């Protein structure tokens, strides 16, 4: 469900409320030791509002370390949810 990349990780499979805890745990193992993190959502097959919650959690974790999270290939429905909630400006792509 998660593959390491040189500066972050790539997600694969469903990212929903049912699977979110798996991603939280896996991210700890793949978080870059230094610099900003890049999270690639290209392999996500299904996503719901849990994806937004995870993005914001990872951003808070990074900010505590003085770093940022950059999101690639965020699913269109997650972007639509962010716009609906008025938080699309908080997702760094």
HUSUL-V85705 format. One line per field, one symbol per residue. psi: psi as a letter, one per 40 degrees, with the letter a starting at -180 (. if undefined). burial: # if it has 9 or more other ideal C-beta (glycine too) atoms within 8 Angstrom, else .. A space follows every 50 residues. Layout:
psi->???
burial->???
This chain:
psi->ehhiidfbihiiahgiddeddddddddddehidiiiihhhedehdhiaed ddddddddddddddefiihhhifhidddddddddefedeehh.
burial->.#..#..#########..##..##.##..##....######.##..##.# #########.###...######.##..##.##....#...#..
